């Protein structure tokens, strides 16, 4: 077994905020999960011991609030939104989310029952949440220079 000194720089993408439990994961999800896992570790493990005086200037107060807002979204808000999406999806009879082959192609697409407006609501909410994830990641990246202790 490797000791802590040899593994402190590794990022374990598994965490309570996502459903990833190991195995294959696409690069976009790896990048997203890694960035927010780093934020979580920073807030929980480094921030309490930081040398930065977060109350000294207006800018650092604003940054500290932004860090906390992103942390709160990652640890609670995002999961609540995705749990609500899961409930929307589960409420549709037959739960029509499945991958089906595209005739004459080598790839698959999502099968949807467009006649059910609830399914369109699921698709719309999925897109909204993906856009929110991207916006939050952009916000986090703008704070990169402040995440040191």
Secondary structure in CASP SS format (residue, H / E / C, confidence):
PFRMAT SS
TARGET T0000
AUTHOR 0000-0000-0000
METHOD secondary structure of the structure
MODEL  1
X C 1.00
X C 1.00
X C 1.00
X H 1.00
X H 1.00
X H 1.00
X H 1.00
X C 1.00
X C 1.00
X C 1.00
X C 1.00
X C 1.00
X C 1.00
X C 1.00
X C 1.00
X C 1.00
X C 1.00
X C 1.00
X C 1.00
X C 1.00
X C 1.00
X C 1.00
X C 1.00
X C 1.00
X C 1.00
X C 1.00
X H 1.00
X H 1.00
X H 1.00
X H 1.00
X H 1.00
X H 1.00
X H 1.00
X H 1.00
X H 1.00
X H 1.00
X H 1.00
X H 1.00
X H 1.00
X H 1.00
X H 1.00
X H 1.00
X H 1.00
X H 1.00
X H 1.00
X H 1.00
X H 1.00
X H 1.00
X H 1.00
X C 1.00
X C 1.00
X C 1.00
X C 1.00
X C 1.00
X C 1.00
X C 1.00
X C 1.00
X H 1.00
X H 1.00
X H 1.00
X H 1.00
X H 1.00
X H 1.00
X H 1.00
X H 1.00
X H 1.00
X H 1.00
X H 1.00
X H 1.00
X H 1.00
X H 1.00
X H 1.00
X H 1.00
X H 1.00
X H 1.00
X H 1.00
X H 1.00
X H 1.00
X H 1.00
X H 1.00
X H 1.00
X H 1.00
X H 1.00
X H 1.00
X H 1.00
X H 1.00
X H 1.00
X H 1.00
X H 1.00
X H 1.00
X C 1.00
X C 1.00
X C 1.00
X C 1.00
X C 1.00
X C 1.00
X C 1.00
X E 1.00
X E 1.00
X E 1.00
X E 1.00
X C 1.00
X C 1.00
X C 1.00
X C 1.00
X C 1.00
X C 1.00
X E 1.00
X E 1.00
X E 1.00
X E 1.00
X C 1.00
X C 1.00
X C 1.00
X C 1.00
X C 1.00
X H 1.00
X H 1.00
X H 1.00
X H 1.00
X H 1.00
X H 1.00
X H 1.00
X H 1.00
X H 1.00
X H 1.00
X H 1.00
X H 1.00
X H 1.00
X H 1.00
X H 1.00
X H 1.00
X H 1.00
X H 1.00
X H 1.00
X H 1.00
X H 1.00
X H 1.00
X H 1.00
X H 1.00
X H 1.00
X H 1.00
X C 1.00
X H 1.00
X H 1.00
X H 1.00
X C 1.00
X C 1.00
X C 1.00
END
